[in-house]
Amino acid sequence: MNTLSTGMPSTLGSYLTICNMFFGEESVQAKFIREKIASNPNGADEEVIAEESQMMYLLFNLPTEGTEEMKALLQ
């Protein structure tokens, strides 16, 4: 399993921790990751195989809540 620059494993749970710290627990980013955790059989332990830089780009560029783009991502 890959390790993030923070030393944490590259899992959905680690990205949720990062989202909570940087964006807040009620942020669009944290909600997006929580939705992925809920829909995955491995939950927070699911390995993320995307490069860390790609994941951070995705999280920083998520559409704002309530937009059609965000609704489509959460489906």
Phi, psi and omega in degrees: 000140177288157178243138178283167180296343178278351183094352179279155176291154180279081180232165176300323179298321178294319178292328175295318177301316179297315179299317180298320181288315187271323186251339183104153184293335180259013182287161176301320182297314179295320178297320179299313181293319177300322178296319178295321178297315182295328183268002183252134181298332179270357178058224184291344181274359181296129179287138175258117185268352177291150176299146180303319181296324178291319178295318180294321176300314179301311183296319181289340184248017176296141177296158179289153183299140178097346179280160180298324179299317182291320178300320179294322180293326184276358179272000000 
